[in-house]
């Protein structure tokens, strides 16, 4: 027998509801331990702002939770450093991950002359959108789901990379400082 669209929709709603329940119960169980500053005790699986239940499950399986927690402590920060600014503002391209209102992901690259992405404040960056193909996949996704991930990679020299996760807004280009006249829109990302 073939599945009807309503069968698939019911299955997806049930699955999403069950996943949300599991995530909520995991967080509720772990929240007191996280807020008390506890990390890893034996086989205790705690969640954090960076790692969810799925991450922790694999970290436990492969005994990598201690190193993952150390990376979280030493590398994650909420304000861009001078090194971050250098990587961001010297980039000619970066990769932008977005998702639509149903959570379907999309990844694209954005490019321009070095400096086309600017750090505007401690945790705020801005880039122009030139929209070469008219599909507006990334910006359309941002309008319905503002969570984004950005990956900056140096392909020459030090080969450094920087991940930025945050919340994006799409704004009129006339509202930016030193705006690029070729930009149709601007995207502002508040790093979190």
Secondary structure, DSSP 4 states (H G I P E B T S, - for coil): -PPPHHHHHHHHHHHHHHHHHHHHHHHHHHHHHHHTT----TT-----SS--HHHHHHHHHTT-HHHHHHHHHHH--SS--HHHHHHHHH-SEEEEEEE-TT--EEEEEEE-STTSEEEEETTEEEEEE--SSS--HHHHHHHH--EEEEEEE--STT--EEEEEEEEEEEEGGGSTT--TT-SEEEEEEE-
